[in-house]
Amino acid sequence: MDQPTVRNKLLGFGISVLDGIDPNPQNYVGAAILTLNNQDVGILARLEPNTQAQMYRLTVRSTWDMVAKQVCHLLEQLL
């Protein structure tokens, strides 16, 4: 997948892509805040593409563990 497509998919999911955070410019770092049951839940995501192997590593962290797992699962399906 090309860079604009990945970026647009992350943005479409509601994740703000943060440029210049990761030392590797090929990686994507993003953040979002979800409101669930009147509580804000912070989300951090990092996508590390490996173009040679046509694979990627996706890491999602959240203030709620279950939310991180679900967001990771949904992003895997999206990507």
LOKOLMAR-180786 format. One record per atom (N, C-alpha, C): residue number from 0; residue in one letter; atom name; x, y, z. Coordinates in steps of 0.001 Angstrom, whole numbers, plus 524288, in hexadecimal, padded with zeros to 5 digits. Layout:
BEGIN
+-----+------+------+-------+-------+-------+
: seq : type : atom :     u :     v :     w :
+-----+------+------+-------+-------+-------+
: NUM :    A :   CA :     X :     Y :     Z :
...
+-----+------+------+-------+-------+-------+
//
This chain:
BEGIN
+-----+------+------+-------+-------+-------+
: seq : type : atom :     u :     v :     w :
+-----+------+------+-------+-------+-------+
:   0 :    M :    N : 80341 : 7FB74 : 80000 :
:   0 :    M :   CA : 80000 : 80000 : 80000 :
:   0 :    M :    C : 8037A : 804DB : 80000 :
:   1 :    D :    N : 8020F : 808C3 : 7FCF9 :
:   1 :    D :   CA : 80543 : 80D7B : 7FCC5 :
:   1 :    D :    C : 80427 : 81111 : 80170 :
:   2 :    Q :    N : 807AC : 814B1 : 8025C :
:   2 :    Q :   CA : 80760 : 81806 : 80701 :
:   2 :    Q :    C : 80266 : 81B4B : 8074D :
:   3 :    P :    N : 800B0 : 81DD2 : 80314 :
:   3 :    P :   CA : 7FBD9 : 820DE : 80384 :
:   3 :    P :    C : 7F717 : 81D7D : 804DB :
:   4 :    T :    N : 7F6EC : 818B5 : 802DE :
:   4 :    T :   CA : 7F28A : 8153B : 80408 :
:   4 :    T :    C : 7F278 : 813C5 : 809CB :
:   5 :    V :    N : 7F6FD : 81255 : 80BE8 :
:   5 :    V :   CA : 7F751 : 810EC : 81173 :
:   5 :    V :    C : 7F5CF : 81596 : 814CF :
:   6 :    R :    N : 7F7EF : 81A13 : 81390 :
:   6 :    R :   CA : 7F6C4 : 81ED5 : 8168B :
:   6 :    R :    C : 7F0E5 : 81FFF : 81676 :
:   7 :    N :    N : 7EE7A : 81FA8 : 811E3 :
:   7 :    N :   CA : 7E8E2 : 820BE : 8116B :
:   7 :    N :    C : 7E59A : 81CCA : 81463 :
:   8 :    K :    N : 7E744 : 817E5 : 8147F :
:   8 :    K :   CA : 7E45D : 813EF : 81771 :
:   8 :    K :    C : 7E4A9 : 814FC : 81D48 :
:   9 :    L :    N : 7E938 : 8167B : 81F2F :
:   9 :    L :   CA : 7E9BE : 817CC : 824B9 :
:   9 :    L :    C : 7E678 : 81C97 : 82611 :
:  10 :    L :    N : 7E6B9 : 82092 : 822BF :
:  10 :    L :   CA : 7E39B : 82542 : 823A4 :
:  10 :    L :    C : 7DDC6 : 8240C : 82371 :
:  11 :    G :    N : 7DC38 : 820B6 : 81FD0 :
:  11 :    G :   CA : 7D6BE : 81F32 : 81F61 :
:  11 :    G :    C : 7D4D3 : 81C37 : 8241C :
:  12 :    F :    N : 7D84B : 81992 : 826BA :
:  12 :    F :   CA : 7D6F1 : 816B2 : 82B7B :
:  12 :    F :    C : 7D697 : 81A5F : 8302C :
:  13 :    G :    N : 7D852 : 81F3B : 82F7E :
:  13 :    G :   CA : 7D812 : 8230A : 833BB :
:  13 :    G :    C : 7DD24 : 823B3 : 836AC :
:  14 :    I :    N : 7E156 : 821A2 : 83483 :
:  14 :    I :   CA : 7E678 : 82214 : 83700 :
:  14 :    I :    C : 7E972 : 82693 : 83476 :
:  15 :    S :    N : 7EB27 : 82A42 : 837A0 :
:  15 :    S :   CA : 7EE5F : 82E8F : 835B1 :
:  15 :    S :    C : 7F3EB : 82C8F : 834E4 :
:  16 :    V :    N : 7F5E8 : 82D26 : 8302C :
:  16 :    V :   CA : 7FB36 : 82B60 : 82EF8 :
:  16 :    V :    C : 7FF08 : 82FA2 : 830AB :
:  17 :    L :    N : 802D4 : 82E20 : 833E2 :
:  17 :    L :   CA : 8069C : 831CF : 83616 :
:  17 :    L :    C : 80BC9 : 8314F : 8332F :
:  18 :    D :    N : 80D08 : 83530 : 8301A :
:  18 :    D :   CA : 811DC : 83516 : 82D06 :
:  18 :    D :    C : 81687 : 8368C : 83069 :
:  19 :    G :    N : 81B0A : 83431 : 82F37 :
:  19 :    G :   CA : 81FE7 : 83590 : 831C8 :
:  19 :    G :    C : 820A1 : 8334D : 8373A :
:  20 :    I :    N : 81D41 : 82FC5 : 838DF :
:  20 :    I :   CA : 81DB0 : 82D6B : 83E14 :
:  20 :    I :    C : 8218B : 828DC : 83E05 :
:  21 :    D :    N : 820FF : 8257B : 83A29 :
:  21 :    D :   CA : 8244C : 820D1 : 839CB :
:  21 :    D :    C : 8294B : 8222E : 836D6 :
:  22 :    P :    N : 82DCC : 82030 : 8388B :
:  22 :    P :   CA : 832A6 : 8213F : 835B2 :
:  22 :    P :    C : 832A6 : 81F05 : 83024 :
:  23 :    N :    N : 82F90 : 81AF0 : 82F37 :
:  23 :    N :   CA : 82F2A : 818AE : 82A01 :
:  23 :    N :    C : 82AA1 : 81B54 : 82726 :
:  24 :    P :    N : 82BAB : 81E43 : 822FE :
:  24 :    P :   CA : 8277A : 82117 : 8204D :
:  24 :    P :    C : 8238B : 81D85 : 81D8E :
:  25 :    Q :    N : 824C7 : 81881 : 81CF5 :
:  25 :    Q :   CA : 82120 : 814D7 : 81A84 :
:  25 :    Q :    C : 81CD3 : 8131D : 81E4A :
:  26 :    N :    N : 81DC0 : 813BC : 82363 :
:  26 :    N :   CA : 819F9 : 81210 : 82757 :
:  26 :    N :    C : 815CE : 81638 : 82828 :
:  27 :    Y :    N : 81141 : 81476 : 829D2 :
:  27 :    Y :   CA : 80CE6 : 817EE : 82B05 :
:  27 :    Y :    C : 80BE5 : 817BC : 830DF :
:  28 :    V :    N : 80B3F : 81C4C : 83330 :
:  28 :    V :   CA : 809C8 : 81CB1 : 838AE :
:  28 :    V :    C : 804D9 : 81FF8 : 838DB :
:  29 :    G :    N : 80108 : 81E22 : 83BDC :
:  29 :    G :   CA : 7FC21 : 820F7 : 83C23 :
:  29 :    G :    C : 7F9CF : 820E5 : 8418F :
:  30 :    A :    N : 7F61E : 8246D : 84264 :
:  30 :    A :   CA : 7F37B : 824D1 : 8476C :
:  30 :    A :    C : 7EDC2 : 8261E : 84684 :
:  31 :    A :    N : 7EA95 : 8246F : 84A34 :
:  31 :    A :   CA : 7E4FD : 82599 : 849FA :
:  31 :    A :    C : 7E2CA : 82579 : 84F7D :
:  32 :    I :    N : 7DE54 : 827F3 : 85022 :
:  32 :    I :   CA : 7DB6C : 827A4 : 85508 :
:  32 :    I :    C : 7D5EF : 825D3 : 853AE :
:  33 :    L :    N : 7D470 : 82170 : 855E2 :
:  33 :    L :   CA : 7CF2A : 81F5B : 85531 :
:  33 :    L :    C : 7CC01 : 8209A : 85A0F :
:  34 :    T :    N : 7C70C : 821CB : 8595A :
:  34 :    T :   CA : 7C39C : 8229C : 85DD3 :
:  34 :    T :    C : 7C003 : 81DE7 : 85E3F :
:  35 :    L :    N : 7C095 : 81AF8 : 8627A :
:  35 :    L :   CA : 7BD83 : 81641 : 86369 :
:  35 :    L :    C : 7BAF2 : 816B4 : 868C1 :
:  36 :    N :    N : 7B5CE : 81628 : 868EA :
:  36 :    N :   CA : 7B2F4 : 8167E : 86DE0 :
:  36 :    N :    C : 7B45C : 81B75 : 870E6 :
:  37 :    N :    N : 7B488 : 81FD5 : 86E15 :
:  37 :    N :   CA : 7B5C8 : 824F1 : 87062 :
:  37 :    N :    C : 7BB46 : 82531 : 872B6 :
:  38 :    Q :    N : 7BEC2 : 821CB : 870F9 :
:  38 :    Q :   CA : 7C432 : 821F4 : 872B0 :
:  38 :    Q :    C : 7C7B7 : 82251 : 86DE7 :
:  39 :    D :    N : 7CBA7 : 8259D : 86E49 :
:  39 :    D :   CA : 7CF71 : 82610 : 86A0B :
:  39 :    D :    C : 7D391 : 821D2 : 86A93 :
:  40 :    V :    N : 7D4B3 : 81F44 : 8662F :
:  40 :    V :   CA : 7D88C : 81B10 : 8660D :
:  40 :    V :    C : 7DCC2 : 81C9C : 8621D :
:  41 :    G :    N : 7E191 : 81D1E : 863E5 :
:  41 :    G :   CA : 7E5E1 : 81E84 : 86077 :
:  41 :    G :    C : 7E7E3 : 819D2 : 85D73 :
:  42 :    I :    N : 7E94E : 81AC0 : 8588C :
:  42 :    I :   CA : 7EB55 : 816A5 : 8551B :
:  42 :    I :    C : 7F072 : 81895 : 852AF :
:  43 :    L :    N : 7F470 : 81556 : 852C8 :
:  43 :    L :   CA : 7F943 : 8164F : 84FE6 :
:  43 :    L :    C : 7FA23 : 811B6 : 84C3F :
:  44 :    A :    N : 7FB9F : 812D4 : 8476F :
:  44 :    A :   CA : 7FC7D : 80EA4 : 843A0 :
:  44 :    A :    C : 8019E : 80F9A : 840BB :
:  45 :    R :    N : 8042C : 80B4D : 83F73 :
:  45 :    R :   CA : 80903 : 80B8B : 83C64 :
:  45 :    R :    C : 808C3 : 80740 : 8384C :
:  46 :    L :    N : 80993 : 808BF : 83371 :
:  46 :    L :   CA : 8098C : 80517 : 82F18 :
:  46 :    L :    C : 80EEF : 80533 : 82C94 :
:  47 :    E :    N : 8117B : 800A3 : 82C7C :
:  47 :    E :   CA : 816BD : 8002D : 82A4F :
:  47 :    E :    C : 81684 : 7FCB3 : 82576 :
:  48 :    P :    N : 81635 : 7FF0A : 820D3 :
:  48 :    P :   CA : 815FE : 7FBD9 : 81C1A :
:  48 :    P :    C : 81B52 : 7F998 : 81AA9 :
:  49 :    N :    N : 81B3D : 7F4CD : 818A2 :
:  49 :    N :   CA : 81FE3 : 7F24C : 8167A :
:  49 :    N :    C : 81E96 : 7F135 : 810C2 :
:  50 :    T :    N : 82023 : 7F4C7 : 80D57 :
:  50 :    T :   CA : 81E9D : 7F461 : 807DD :
:  50 :    T :    C : 82115 : 7EFAD : 80525 :
:  51 :    Q :    N : 825C3 : 7EE24 : 806C8 :
:  51 :    Q :   CA : 82847 : 7E9A3 : 80453 :
:  51 :    Q :    C : 82542 : 7E4A2 : 80561 :
:  52 :    A :    N : 82379 : 7E3EF : 80A26 :
:  52 :    A :   CA : 82096 : 7DF31 : 80B95 :
:  52 :    A :    C : 81ABA : 7DFCE : 80AB1 :
:  53 :    Q :    N : 81908 : 7E47E : 8092C :
:  53 :    Q :   CA : 8137B : 7E5B3 : 80876 :
:  53 :    Q :    C : 81060 : 7E457 : 80D60 :
:  54 :    M :    N : 81281 : 7E5F9 : 811CF :
:  54 :    M :   CA : 81002 : 7E521 : 816DE :
:  54 :    M :    C : 81080 : 7EA2C : 81A06 :
:  55 :    Y :    N : 80DF4 : 7EA3D : 81E7E :
:  55 :    Y :   CA : 80E75 : 7EEB0 : 821F6 :
:  55 :    Y :    C : 80DEF : 7ECDA : 82797 :
:  56 :    R :    N : 80FE3 : 7F010 : 82B22 :
:  56 :    R :   CA : 80F24 : 7EF32 : 830BF :
:  56 :    R :    C : 80BA4 : 7F39C : 832A8 :
:  57 :    L :    N : 8078B : 7F22F : 83564 :
:  57 :    L :   CA : 803DD : 7F600 : 83779 :
:  57 :    L :    C : 803E2 : 7F59F : 83D69 :
:  58 :    T :    N : 804C0 : 7FA08 : 83FF8 :
:  58 :    T :   CA : 804A3 : 7FA49 : 845AC :
:  58 :    T :    C : 8008A : 7FE49 : 8473C :
:  59 :    V :    N : 7FCFA : 7FCBB : 84AA7 :
:  59 :    V :   CA : 7F8F3 : 8004D : 84C99 :
:  59 :    V :    C : 7F919 : 8002F : 85287 :
:  60 :    R :    N : 7F923 : 804C1 : 854DD :
:  60 :    R :   CA : 7F8F7 : 8054A : 85A8A :
:  60 :    R :    C : 7F452 : 808BE : 85BE9 :
:  61 :    S :    N : 7F217 : 807AD : 86072 :
:  61 :    S :   CA : 7ED94 : 80AA8 : 86230 :
:  61 :    S :    C : 7ED67 : 80AC6 : 8681E :
:  62 :    T :    N : 7EA6B : 80E6A : 86A1E :
:  62 :    T :   CA : 7E99D : 80E93 : 86FC2 :
:  62 :    T :    C : 7E632 : 80A07 : 8718E :
:  63 :    W :    N : 7E358 : 807AF : 86DFF :
:  63 :    W :   CA : 7E043 : 802F4 : 86F18 :
:  63 :    W :    C : 7E266 : 7FE92 : 86BB1 :
:  64 :    D :    N : 7E417 : 7FA55 : 86E11 :
:  64 :    D :   CA : 7E676 : 7F5F8 : 86B3F :
:  64 :    D :    C : 7E2CC : 7F3AB : 8671F :
:  65 :    M :    N : 7DDDC : 7F2F7 : 8687A :
:  65 :    M :   CA : 7DA1E : 7F09F : 864CF :
:  65 :    M :    C : 7D952 : 7F41C : 86002 :
:  66 :    V :    N : 7D971 : 7F92E : 860C5 :
:  66 :    V :   CA : 7D8E0 : 7FCCA : 85C5D :
:  66 :    V :    C : 7DD8C : 7FC3F : 858B5 :
:  67 :    A :    N : 7E236 : 7FBCD : 85AD9 :
:  67 :    A :   CA : 7E6E3 : 7FB28 : 8579B :
:  67 :    A :    C : 7E678 : 7F63F : 85444 :
:  68 :    K :    N : 7E4A8 : 7F201 : 8568E :
:  68 :    K :   CA : 7E41D : 7ED1A : 8539F :
:  68 :    K :    C : 7E020 : 7ED9D : 84F40 :
:  69 :    Q :    N : 7DBB7 : 7F01D : 8505F :
:  69 :    Q :   CA : 7D7A0 : 7F0AD : 84C71 :
:  69 :    Q :    C : 7D94C : 7F45E : 84811 :
:  70 :    V :    N : 7DBC9 : 7F8B0 : 8496D :
:  70 :    V :   CA : 7DDA0 : 7FC59 : 84573 :
:  70 :    V :    C : 7E1BB : 7F9BD : 84207 :
:  71 :    C :    N : 7E536 : 7F6C0 : 8445B :
:  71 :    C :   CA : 7E92B : 7F3E6 : 8415C :
:  71 :    C :    C : 7E693 : 7F023 : 83D88 :
:  72 :    H :    N : 7E2AF : 7ED51 : 83F69 :
:  72 :    H :   CA : 7DFDF : 7E999 : 83C10 :
:  72 :    H :    C : 7DD31 : 7EC75 : 8378C :
:  73 :    L :    N : 7DAA1 : 7F0D0 : 838A2 :
:  73 :    L :   CA : 7D7F0 : 7F3C4 : 8348A :
:  73 :    L :    C : 7DBC7 : 7F613 : 8309E :
:  74 :    L :    N : 7E032 : 7F80C : 83279 :
:  74 :    L :   CA : 7E41E : 7FA2C : 82EE4 :
:  74 :    L :    C : 7E67F : 7F5EB : 82B7A :
:  75 :    E :    N : 7E747 : 7F147 : 82DA3 :
:  75 :    E :   CA : 7E94B : 7ECEC : 82A7F :
:  75 :    E :    C : 7E59D : 7EBC9 : 825F5 :
:  76 :    Q :    N : 7E08C : 7EBDE : 826FC :
:  76 :    Q :   CA : 7DCBC : 7EAE1 : 822D6 :
:  76 :    Q :    C : 7DCC4 : 7EF46 : 81ECF :
:  77 :    L :    N : 7DD72 : 7F41C : 8209D :
:  77 :    L :   CA : 7DD67 : 7F8A6 : 81D2A :
:  77 :    L :    C : 7E22C : 7F8C2 : 8199E :
:  78 :    L :    N : 7E69F : 7F73A : 81BC7 :
:  78 :    L :   CA : 7EB7C : 7F775 : 818CD :
:  78 :    L :    C : 7EC2A : 7F28B : 8159E :
+-----+------+------+-------+-------+-------+
//
